[in-house]
Amino acid sequence: MEISDDVKTGKRRVLAWLKKSLVPLAGFLGALAIFIFVGWLYLRFPGFFENLKGYGYLGVFVISLILNATVIIPVSAMAVISSLGGALPSPFLVGLVGGIGAALGEMTGYVAGRAGRDLLAKNRIYVRVEGWVQRWGMVAVFVLSIFPFLFDIVGIIAGATRMPVWKFFIACLLGRMILYVAVAYIGSALFDFIPWMS
């Protein structure tokens, strides 16, 4: 029995609707679940991040991953990376490992932007950053990822503008590693310079 053209067209429409509506919604809900889980973890176990510092470079990775996966935790990743840069033997390794964790953590913003494209409020800053990302692509993501503030919106915009995920990740990874290595060395220099911090 042959399927009619109307049925085939109907199936294509249903699949297109599922791809357009349900898949992005699932991605958005997944990113939201990560935000909520990390917030719950922070509120329920406030000493969790402090305990991770004892795990050395693995702790740096996990802390950086978690702090960059959400914007709701009132802890600065810069302060943590700086202090670990002074506390651990190699500030360079702290920066590299922290940068990798940060780039992976920033993927939640990218996924949220890709999934919730129509749900984003477009204020003046958003429109300006969106223009930079659309015009300069990876270069804009790289440059903006070197600065500690404002980057959460860049991940959301990169996802919303459909930048390929590999381009976003590589640009974010390189920028975050540069930033985190610099911050770790600053922390290390402070530990050496100020006697009571050692």
Phi and psi in degrees as GROMACS dihedral restraints (atoms count N, CA, C in turn):
[ dihedral_restraints ]
;  ai    aj    ak    al  type     phi  dphi    fc
    3     4     5     6     1   -90.1    20    10
    4     5     6     7     1   140.0    20    10
    6     7     8     9     1   -82.1    20    10
    7     8     9    10     1   133.9    20    10
    9    10    11    12     1   -71.4    20    10
   10    11    12    13     1   161.2    20    10
   12    13    14    15     1   -63.0    20    10
   13    14    15    16     1   -34.1    20    10
   15    16    17    18     1   -63.2    20    10
   16    17    18    19     1   -41.3    20    10
   18    19    20    21     1   -67.3    20    10
   19    20    21    22     1   -42.8    20    10
   21    22    23    24     1   -61.7    20    10
   22    23    24    25     1   -43.1    20    10
   24    25    26    27     1   -62.9    20    10
   25    26    27    28     1   -41.9    20    10
   27    28    29    30     1   -61.7    20    10
   28    29    30    31     1   -42.5    20    10
   30    31    32    33     1   -64.3    20    10
   31    32    33    34     1   -41.1    20    10
   33    34    35    36     1   -62.7    20    10
   34    35    36    37     1   -40.1    20    10
   36    37    38    39     1   -64.9    20    10
   37    38    39    40     1   -42.5    20    10
   39    40    41    42     1   -63.5    20    10
   40    41    42    43     1   -45.1    20    10
   42    43    44    45     1   -63.8    20    10
   43    44    45    46     1   -40.0    20    10
   45    46    47    48     1   -63.9    20    10
   46    47    48    49     1   -41.2    20    10
   48    49    50    51     1   -64.5    20    10
   49    50    51    52     1   -43.4    20    10
   51    52    53    54     1   -60.7    20    10
   52    53    54    55     1   -44.3    20    10
   54    55    56    57     1   -64.7    20    10
   55    56    57    58     1   -40.7    20    10
   57    58    59    60     1   -74.6    20    10
   58    59    60    61     1   -34.0    20    10
   60    61    62    63     1  -105.9    20    10
   61    62    63    64     1   -52.6    20    10
   63    64    65    66     1   -78.9    20    10
   64    65    66    67     1   -39.3    20    10
   66    67    68    69     1   -63.5    20    10
   67    68    69    70     1   -48.8    20    10
   69    70    71    72     1   -61.7    20    10
   70    71    72    73     1   -37.3    20    10
   72    73    74    75     1   -63.4    20    10
   73    74    75    76     1   -41.2    20    10
   75    76    77    78     1   -62.9    20    10
   76    77    78    79     1   -41.5    20    10
   78    79    80    81     1   -63.0    20    10
   79    80    81    82     1   -43.8    20    10
   81    82    83    84     1   -62.7    20    10
   82    83    84    85     1   -44.5    20    10
   84    85    86    87     1   -65.6    20    10
   85    86    87    88     1   -34.9    20    10
   87    88    89    90     1   -63.8    20    10
   88    89    90    91     1   -45.8    20    10
   90    91    92    93     1   -63.3    20    10
   91    92    93    94     1   -41.1    20    10
   93    94    95    96     1   -62.2    20    10
   94    95    96    97     1   -39.9    20    10
   96    97    98    99     1   -62.1    20    10
   97    98    99   100     1   -39.6    20    10
   99   100   101   102     1   -64.2    20    10
  100   101   102   103     1   -45.6    20    10
  102   103   104   105     1   -56.1    20    10
  103   104   105   106     1   -47.8    20    10
  105   106   107   108     1   -65.2    20    10
  106   107   108   109     1   -43.6    20    10
  108   109   110   111     1   -61.5    20    10
  109   110   111   112     1   -46.0    20    10
  111   112   113   114     1   -65.1    20    10
  112   113   114   115     1   -41.2    20    10
  114   115   116   117     1   -61.7    20    10
  115   116   117   118     1   -43.3    20    10
  117   118   119   120     1   -62.5    20    10
  118   119   120   121     1   -43.9    20    10
  120   121   122   123     1   -59.2    20    10
  121   122   123   124     1   -43.6    20    10
  123   124   125   126     1   -65.7    20    10
  124   125   126   127     1   -43.9    20    10
  126   127   128   129     1   -72.4    20    10
  127   128   129   130     1   -38.0    20    10
  129   130   131   132     1   -76.7    20    10
  130   131   132   133     1   -38.8    20    10
  132   133   134   135     1  -127.5    20    10
  133   134   135   136     1    75.6    20    10
  135   136   137   138     1   -59.3    20    10
  136   137   138   139     1   -26.9    20    10
  138   139   140   141     1   -84.5    20    10
  139   140   141   142     1     0.7    20    10
  141   142   143   144     1   -56.9    20    10
  142   143   144   145     1   -47.0    20    10
  144   145   146   147     1   -69.8    20    10
  145   146   147   148     1   -37.7    20    10
  147   148   149   150     1   -62.7    20    10
  148   149   150   151     1   -41.4    20    10
  150   151   152   153     1   -65.6    20    10
  151   152   153   154     1   -32.4    20    10
  153   154   155   156     1   -65.2    20    10
  154   155   156   157     1   -25.5    20    10
  156   157   158   159     1   -59.9    20    10
  157   158   159   160     1   -29.1    20    10
  159   160   161   162     1   -70.5    20    10
  160   161   162   163     1    -9.2    20    10
  162   163   164   165     1   -94.0    20    10
  163   164   165   166     1    13.0    20    10
  165   166   167   168     1    64.5    20    10
  166   167   168   169     1  -133.4    20    10
  168   169   170   171     1   -68.7    20    10
  169   170   171   172     1   -31.2    20    10
  171   172   173   174     1   -63.7    20    10
  172   173   174   175     1   -40.3    20    10
  174   175   176   177     1   -62.4    20    10
  175   176   177   178     1   -39.2    20    10
  177   178   179   180     1   -59.2    20    10
  178   179   180   181     1   -46.9    20    10
  180   181   182   183     1   -60.4    20    10
  181   182   183   184     1   -50.3    20    10
  183   184   185   186     1   -65.3    20    10
  184   185   186   187     1   -44.0    20    10
  186   187   188   189     1   -60.6    20    10
  187   188   189   190     1   -47.2    20    10
  189   190   191   192     1   -63.3    20    10
  190   191   192   193     1   -42.4    20    10
  192   193   194   195     1   -58.9    20    10
  193   194   195   196     1   -49.3    20    10
  195   196   197   198     1   -68.2    20    10
  196   197   198   199     1   -45.4    20    10
  198   199   200   201     1   -66.6    20    10
  199   200   201   202     1   -26.4    20    10
  201   202   203   204     1   -92.1    20    10
  202   203   204   205     1    -9.6    20    10
  204   205   206   207     1   -80.5    20    10
  205   206   207   208     1   -12.4    20    10
  207   208   209   210     1  -149.2    20    10
  208   209   210   211     1   155.9    20    10
  210   211   212   213     1  -105.7    20    10
  211   212   213   214     1     2.3    20    10
  213   214   215   216     1   -89.9    20    10
  214   215   216   217     1    -8.8    20    10
  216   217   218   219     1   -88.0    20    10
  217   218   219   220     1   123.2    20    10
  219   220   221   222     1   -81.1    20    10
  220   221   222   223     1    46.4    20    10
  222   223   224   225     1  -123.6    20    10
  223   224   225   226     1   130.7    20    10
  225   226   227   228     1   -82.1    20    10
  226   227   228   229     1   125.1    20    10
  228   229   230   231     1   -62.2    20    10
  229   230   231   232     1   -32.1    20    10
  231   232   233   234     1   -63.0    20    10
  232   233   234   235     1   -41.7    20    10
  234   235   236   237     1   -65.2    20    10
  235   236   237   238     1   -41.1    20    10
  237   238   239   240     1   -66.8    20    10
  238   239   240   241     1   -48.4    20    10
  240   241   242   243     1   -62.6    20    10
  241   242   243   244     1   -39.9    20    10
  243   244   245   246     1   -62.1    20    10
  244   245   246   247     1   -47.1    20    10
  246   247   248   249     1   -67.4    20    10
  247   248   249   250     1   -37.4    20    10
  249   250   251   252     1   -71.8    20    10
  250   251   252   253     1   -29.4    20    10
  252   253   254   255     1   -62.5    20    10
  253   254   255   256     1   -32.0    20    10
  255   256   257   258     1   -84.5    20    10
  256   257   258   259     1   -29.3    20    10
  258   259   260   261     1   -85.2    20    10
  259   260   261   262     1   -32.4    20    10
  261   262   263   264     1   -95.9    20    10
  262   263   264   265     1   157.6    20    10
  264   265   266   267     1   -60.8    20    10
  265   266   267   268     1   -35.9    20    10
  267   268   269   270     1  -121.2    20    10
  268   269   270   271     1   104.1    20    10
  270   271   272   273     1   -60.5    20    10
  271   272   273   274     1   -31.8    20    10
  273   274   275   276     1   -62.8    20    10
  274   275   276   277     1   -45.9    20    10
  276   277   278   279     1   -65.7    20    10
  277   278   279   280     1   -37.8    20    10
  279   280   281   282     1   -57.6    20    10
  280   281   282   283     1   -46.1    20    10
  282   283   284   285     1   -64.8    20    10
  283   284   285   286     1   -43.9    20    10
  285   286   287   288     1   -64.5    20    10
  286   287   288   289     1   -49.5    20    10
  288   289   290   291     1   -66.0    20    10
  289   290   291   292     1   -41.4    20    10
  291   292   293   294     1   -63.8    20    10
  292   293   294   295     1   -38.3    20    10
  294   295   296   297     1   -64.2    20    10
  295   296   297   298     1   -39.3    20    10
  297   298   299   300     1   -64.9    20    10
  298   299   300   301     1   -46.1    20    10
  300   301   302   303     1   -61.2    20    10
  301   302   303   304     1   -40.3    20    10
  303   304   305   306     1   -64.1    20    10
  304   305   306   307     1   -44.7    20    10
  306   307   308   309     1   -62.3    20    10
  307   308   309   310     1   -41.5    20    10
  309   310   311   312     1   -66.8    20    10
  310   311   312   313     1   -40.2    20    10
  312   313   314   315     1   -64.2    20    10
  313   314   315   316     1   -36.7    20    10
  315   316   317   318     1   -67.4    20    10
  316   317   318   319     1   -13.6    20    10
  318   319   320   321     1   -63.2    20    10
  319   320   321   322     1   -24.8    20    10
  321   322   323   324     1   -65.1    20    10
  322   323   324   325     1   -38.5    20    10
  324   325   326   327     1   -64.6    20    10
  325   326   327   328     1   -42.3    20    10
  327   328   329   330     1   -60.3    20    10
  328   329   330   331     1   -47.5    20    10
  330   331   332   333     1   -63.8    20    10
  331   332   333   334     1   -41.6    20    10
  333   334   335   336     1   -61.8    20    10
  334   335   336   337     1   -42.1    20    10
  336   337   338   339     1   -66.2    20    10
  337   338   339   340     1   -40.8    20    10
  339   340   341   342     1   -66.9    20    10
  340   341   342   343     1   -38.1    20    10
  342   343   344   345     1   -82.0    20    10
  343   344   345   346     1   -38.2    20    10
  345   346   347   348     1  -108.3    20    10
  346   347   348   349     1    38.8    20    10
  348   349   350   351     1   -48.4    20    10
  349   350   351   352     1   -44.3    20    10
  351   352   353   354     1   -84.3    20    10
  352   353   354   355     1    -6.1    20    10
  354   355   356   357     1   -92.8    20    10
  355   356   357   358     1    -4.2    20    10
  357   358   359   360     1   -85.4    20    10
  358   359   360   361     1   135.4    20    10
  360   361   362   363     1   -80.5    20    10
  361   362   363   364     1   127.6    20    10
  363   364   365   366     1  -103.0    20    10
  364   365   366   367     1    89.7    20    10
  366   367   368   369     1   -87.1    20    10
  367   368   369   370     1  -175.0    20    10
  369   370   371   372     1   -62.3    20    10
  370   371   372   373     1   -42.3    20    10
  372   373   374   375     1   -65.5    20    10
  373   374   375   376     1   -43.8    20    10
  375   376   377   378     1   -57.4    20    10
  376   377   378   379     1   -48.0    20    10
  378   379   380   381     1   -62.2    20    10
  379   380   381   382     1   -41.6    20    10
  381   382   383   384     1   -64.5    20    10
  382   383   384   385     1   -48.0    20    10
  384   385   386   387     1   -66.0    20    10
  385   386   387   388     1   -38.2    20    10
  387   388   389   390     1   -59.9    20    10
  388   389   390   391     1   -40.7    20    10
  390   391   392   393     1   -62.0    20    10
  391   392   393   394     1   -41.9    20    10
  393   394   395   396     1   -63.0    20    10
  394   395   396   397     1   -45.5    20    10
  396   397   398   399     1   -65.1    20    10
  397   398   399   400     1   -41.0    20    10
  399   400   401   402     1   -67.4    20    10
  400   401   402   403     1   -37.9    20    10
  402   403   404   405     1   -78.9    20    10
  403   404   405   406     1   -43.9    20    10
  405   406   407   408     1  -105.6    20    10
  406   407   408   409     1   -12.1    20    10
  408   409   410   411     1    58.2    20    10
  409   410   411   412     1  -123.6    20    10
  411   412   413   414     1   -59.1    20    10
  412   413   414   415     1   -35.7    20    10
  414   415   416   417     1   -62.2    20    10
  415   416   417   418     1   -43.7    20    10
  417   418   419   420     1   -63.5    20    10
  418   419   420   421     1   -44.5    20    10
  420   421   422   423     1   -62.4    20    10
  421   422   423   424     1   -44.1    20    10
  423   424   425   426     1   -59.6    20    10
  424   425   426   427     1   -52.0    20    10
  426   427   428   429     1   -63.4    20    10
  427   428   429   430     1   -45.3    20    10
  429   430   431   432     1   -68.7    20    10
  430   431   432   433     1   -26.4    20    10
  432   433   434   435     1   -74.8    20    10
  433   434   435   436     1   -14.7    20    10
  435   436   437   438     1   -76.5    20    10
  436   437   438   439     1   -22.8    20    10
  438   439   440   441     1   -91.6    20    10
  439   440   441   442     1   135.3    20    10
  441   442   443   444     1   -70.8    20    10
  442   443   444   445     1   -18.0    20    10
  444   445   446   447     1  -109.9    20    10
  445   446   447   448     1   158.9    20    10
  447   448   449   450     1    78.5    20    10
  448   449   450   451     1    -6.3    20    10
  450   451   452   453     1   -74.2    20    10
  451   452   453   454     1   -25.5    20    10
  453   454   455   456     1   -56.6    20    10
  454   455   456   457     1   -40.1    20    10
  456   457   458   459     1   -68.2    20    10
  457   458   459   460     1   -29.5    20    10
  459   460   461   462     1   -66.5    20    10
  460   461   462   463     1   -42.7    20    10
  462   463   464   465     1   -61.2    20    10
  463   464   465   466     1   -42.7    20    10
  465   466   467   468     1   -64.1    20    10
  466   467   468   469     1   -43.6    20    10
  468   469   470   471     1   -65.8    20    10
  469   470   471   472     1   -42.6    20    10
  471   472   473   474     1   -60.1    20    10
  472   473   474   475     1   -39.6    20    10
  474   475   476   477     1   -68.1    20    10
  475   476   477   478     1   -43.2    20    10
  477   478   479   480     1   -66.3    20    10
  478   479   480   481     1   -33.0    20    10
  480   481   482   483     1   -87.5    20    10
  481   482   483   484     1     4.5    20    10
  483   484   485   486     1    65.7    20    10
  484   485   486   487     1    33.1    20    10
  486   487   488   489     1   -62.3    20    10
  487   488   489   490     1   136.7    20    10
  489   490   491   492     1   -56.3    20    10
  490   491   492   493     1   137.9    20    10
  492   493   494   495     1   -59.2    20    10
  493   494   495   496     1   -37.5    20    10
  495   496   497   498     1   -67.0    20    10
  496   497   498   499     1   -35.9    20    10
  498   499   500   501     1   -66.3    20    10
  499   500   501   502     1   -44.4    20    10
  501   502   503   504     1   -60.5    20    10
  502   503   504   505     1   -48.2    20    10
  504   505   506   507     1   -63.2    20    10
  505   506   507   508     1   -46.2    20    10
  507   508   509   510     1   -64.1    20    10
  508   509   510   511     1   -46.2    20    10
  510   511   512   513     1   -62.9    20    10
  511   512   513   514     1   -43.2    20    10
  513   514   515   516     1   -64.8    20    10
  514   515   516   517     1   -44.1    20    10
  516   517   518   519     1   -59.4    20    10
  517   518   519   520     1   -49.3    20    10
  519   520   521   522     1   -63.7    20    10
  520   521   522   523     1   -44.8    20    10
  522   523   524   525     1   -64.7    20    10
  523   524   525   526     1   -44.4    20    10
  525   526   527   528     1   -67.2    20    10
  526   527   528   529     1   -35.6    20    10
  528   529   530   531     1   -65.3    20    10
  529   530   531   532     1   -41.4    20    10
  531   532   533   534     1   -61.0    20    10
  532   533   534   535     1   -48.1    20    10
  534   535   536   537     1   -60.7    20    10
  535   536   537   538     1   -48.5    20    10
  537   538   539   540     1   -69.9    20    10
  538   539   540   541     1   -34.8    20    10
  540   541   542   543     1   -64.0    20    10
  541   542   543   544     1   -44.1    20    10
  543   544   545   546     1   -61.6    20    10
  544   545   546   547     1   -45.3    20    10
  546   547   548   549     1   -65.5    20    10
  547   548   549   550     1   -39.5    20    10
  549   550   551   552     1   -65.0    20    10
  550   551   552   553     1   -39.6    20    10
  552   553   554   555     1   -68.1    20    10
  553   554   555   556     1   -35.5    20    10
  555   556   557   558     1   -62.6    20    10
  556   557   558   559     1   -44.9    20    10
  558   559   560   561     1   -61.1    20    10
  559   560   561   562     1   -41.8    20    10
  561   562   563   564     1   -63.7    20    10
  562   563   564   565     1   -42.3    20    10
  564   565   566   567     1   -63.8    20    10
  565   566   567   568     1   -39.9    20    10
  567   568   569   570     1   -63.6    20    10
  568   569   570   571     1   -40.9    20    10
  570   571   572   573     1   -63.8    20    10
  571   572   573   574     1   -36.6    20    10
  573   574   575   576     1   -74.9    20    10
  574   575   576   577     1   -34.8    20    10
  576   577   578   579     1   -80.0    20    10
  577   578   579   580     1   -39.0    20    10
  579   580   581   582     1  -101.6    20    10
  580   581   582   583     1   110.1    20    10
  582   583   584   585     1   -55.4    20    10
  583   584   585   586     1   -41.8    20    10
  585   586   587   588     1   -74.8    20    10
  586   587   588   589     1    -7.7    20    10
  588   589   590   591     1   -86.7    20    10
  589   590   591   592     1   -16.1    20    10
